[in-house]
Amino acid sequence: MAVHVEANYVLGHSDGELERLRRQANLIDPITRQFMLEAGIAEGMHVLDVGSGAGDVSLLVEKIVGPQGHVVGVDRSSVAVAKACARAEQLALKNVSFHQSDLETLQLDRRFDAIVGRYVLCFQPDPAATIRLIAKLARPGGIVLFHEPDRAQMRSHPPVPSYDRACRWVNEAYRRTGVDTLVGLKLYSAFLAAGLPGPTMRLHAVIGGATDTDVIHLDADQAVILAPEIIRMGIATSEELGLETLVQRIVEEMVANHSVIVGRGEIGAWSAV
């Protein structure tokens, strides 16, 4: 069964990006796990993880489905798939496998109890088309679940200028490269356009003060990864970015103002096929 869809992952698959994804997973996995459990993903299920990257979501799913279940991760990057396979092997997991494939040429000989994806639709030119085609890989009654961002939720109070500027620069870089940073709010209409029932939806976000370094890194790390594009497109100069001191400046401003920063909205949507 083939699925035809194009994607452009502007963040790339460098070692730095894969490390960013692992740091991100430590903070975001509990939110994704809550979405999965509420959606009905349970022990013994067979689950497909689309856009699996270095395997963070697949390994999270495996903890839910257990040894009687099975998880298949698919990603277009051979580097990401190799790292995911190595992680599964290190954990001696026999019920998790990873495959390199563009979604547009994905060939699988089974249907799944659930299909999940985290930060996948934001990179797709037509999220509804992606959902429609991916849903064909679910068994009747199977679950389709996506966890996507809403970066309009990001803010600081009292203001943290370095954080707010970095968020704006990252948002603009995404916008210019075709990434939909508000796709989370569009999931309901996308599911309907894909021919699925209106999904159940939830909104979460991370929030923290100056001691919550993971929250600070959640977006600062994206500014680091996207810096070459931000500079190339003239969004900000290297001096304005000041990557070597970006996190330090954010922390100092938060300490001085007793501020908190709010991360992007984390929106989960799921429906049965």
DRENGUDREN-608997 format. One record per residue (C-alpha): x, y, z. Coordinates in pm, whole numbers, padded with zeros to 5 digits, always signed. Example, Ala and Ser with C-alpha at 12.3 -4.5 7.8 and 13.67 -1.06 7.14 Angstrom:
<pts>
+01230-00450+00780 +01367-00106+00714 
</pts>
This chain:
<pts>
+00000+00000+00000 +00161+00327-00108 +00114+00667+00050 +00190+00972-00163 +00279+01295+00015 +00571+01536+00012 +00745+01688+00311 +01024+01939+00372 +01199+01910+00707 +01383+02241+00725 +01553+02149+01054 +01754+01877+00881 +01894+01560+01037 +02233+01669+01170 +02372+01527+01493 +02286+01862+01653 +01924+01835+01542 +01893+01477+01661 +02035+01583+01997 +01783+01870+02010 +01504+01621+01946 +01622+01403+02235 +01632+01702+02471 +01287+01806+02347 +01153+01455+02406 +01245+01469+02774 +01015+01768+02814 +00737+01686+02567 +00705+01306+02599 +00474+01325+02904 +00232+01538+02702 +00241+01304+02402 +00195+01005+02633 -00114+01163+02788 -00261+01217+02440 -00193+00853+02351 -00348+00710+02666 -00656+00927+02639 -00691+00831+02272 -00703+00463+02369 -00358+00336+02271 -00304+00039+02498 -00107-00277+02568 -00079-00522+02280 -00154-00277+01999 +00037-00252+01671 +00126+00112+01610 +00278+00302+01317 +00487+00611+01398 +00520+00837+01091 +00813+01077+01078 +00979+00879+01356 +01314+01062+01351 +01558+00925+01608 +01281+00711+01758 +01164+00916+02055 +00791+00871+01990 +00831+00507+01886 +01013+00425+02210 +00744+00612+02404 +00472+00408+02233 +00659+00084+02306 +00635+00154+02678 +00257+00166+02639 +00198-00131+02409 +00449-00354+02588 +00614-00673+02462 +00288-00809+02320 +00252-00501+02098 +00462-00383+01808 +00581-00044+01685 +00695+00043+01334 +00871+00377+01282 +00914+00533+00939 +01137+00827+00850 +01289+00961+00528 +01634+01017+00684 +01877+00726+00680 +02079+00898+00955 +01775+00925+01181 +01668+00566+01111 +02018+00435+01188 +02021+00617+01522 +01670+00493+01604 +01768+00134+01522 +02077+00164+01741 +01869+00290+02032 +01620+00003+01999 +01905-00247+01979 +02073-00097+02285 +01747-00142+02474 +01714-00499+02340 +01368-00423+02203 +01246-00694+01967 +00906-00539+01905 +01025-00208+01756 +01150-00168+01399 +01244+00132+01187 +01233+00177+00812 +01367+00442+00580 +01105+00571+00337 +00948+00890+00213 +00584+00890+00308 +00508+00929-00060 +00658+00587-00139 +00580+00404+00185 +00491+00040+00125 +00355-00168+00413 +00181-00506+00411 -00022-00460+00727 -00278-00230+00885 -00231-00084+01230 -00439-00042+01545 -00311+00314+01570 -00108+00562+01369 +00071+00844+01546 +00286+01140+01445 +00447+01424+01636 +00539+01748+01458 +00474+01594+01118 +00178+01779+00967 +00337+02120+01021 +00589+02025+00751 +00329+01901+00503 +00192+02124+00226 -00153+01963+00260 -00215+01821+00610 -00562+01693+00520 -00421+01494+00227 -00155+01349+00454 -00412+01245+00715 -00637+01094+00448 -00360+00883+00299 -00203+00781+00630 -00546+00678+00762 -00561+00411+00493 -00295+00224+00689 -00521+00195+00994 -00754-00098+01045 -01128-00022+01066 -01183+00146+01400 -00813+00223+01433 -00684+00543+01591 -00521+00829+01402 -00342+01070+01637 -00127+01374+01565 +00055+01600+01810 +00125+01938+01647 +00235+02289+01752 +00069+02625+01788 +00354+02872+01822 +00116+03166+01865 +00089+03058+02230 +00454+03149+02303 +00515+03448+02527 +00691+03572+02839 +00575+03768+03142 +00715+04004+03250 +00877+04036+02907 +01201+03850+02836 +01326+04038+02527 +01589+03784+02418 +01339+03499+02435 +01066+03693+02257 +01303+03800+01976 +01433+03444+01930 +01076+03316+01905 +00992+03575+01640 +01304+03492+01438 +01231+03120+01449 +00867+03178+01354 +00969+03389+01056 +01225+03133+00939 +00959+02864+00952 +00708+03085+00770 +00949+03157+00485 +01033+02789+00443 +00670+02680+00428 +00628+02539+00779 +00285+02597+00934 +00356+02692+01294 -00016+02725+01368 -00121+02388+01227 -00229+02261+01568 -00534+02488+01560 -00620+02359+01213 -00629+01990+01307 -01005+01977+01354 -01078+02104+01003 -00795+01893+00858 -00941+01573+01005 -01283+01661+00866 -01137+01743+00524 -00961+01406+00531 -01298+01233+00574 -01243+01139+00940 -01479+01217+01227 -01416+01540+01413 -01125+01464+01645 -01103+01489+02019 -00852+01764+02095 -00639+01875+02388 -00409+02173+02445 -00106+02171+02674 +00202+02391+02708 +00521+02399+02910 +00589+02700+03131 +00878+02778+03361 +01107+03022+03535 +01479+03078+03515 +01566+02748+03681 +01369+02546+03420 +01654+02513+03173 +01474+02252+02959 +01192+02499+02896 +01445+02766+02794 +01626+02528+02560 +01300+02413+02398 +01301+02714+02165 +01656+02844+02206 +01784+02518+02055 +01566+02572+01749 +01721+02916+01702 +02064+02750+01707 +01969+02486+01450 +01793+02741+01226 +02063+03008+01262 +02215+02954+00914 +01871+02996+00754 +01782+03293+00977 +02105+03468+00873 +02081+03367+00505 +01728+03503+00475 +01821+03829+00647 +01586+03777+00940 +01861+03850+01191 +02238+03887+01184 +02484+03661+01358 +02553+03942+01603 +02183+03986+01677 +02142+03613+01734 +02442+03596+01965 +02409+03219+01986 +02702+03176+02224 +02521+03377+02492 +02155+03336+02392 +02055+03101+02674 +02260+03300+02927 +02090+03626+02823 +01746+03468+02850 +01823+03337+03198 +01965+03671+03314 +01658+03859+03191 +01427+03607+03358 +01614+03636+03687 +01614+04016+03673 +01239+04037+03605 +01119+03726+03795 +00976+03618+03459 +00825+03302+03325 +00829+03190+02963 +00554+02991+02794 +00643+02742+02526 +00446+02667+02213 +00100+02520+02241 +00112+02140+02225 -00210+02027+02056 -00319+01667+02032 -00600+01550+01803 -00725+01196+01750 -01009+01017+01584 -01112+00662+01496 -01112+00564+01132 
</pts>
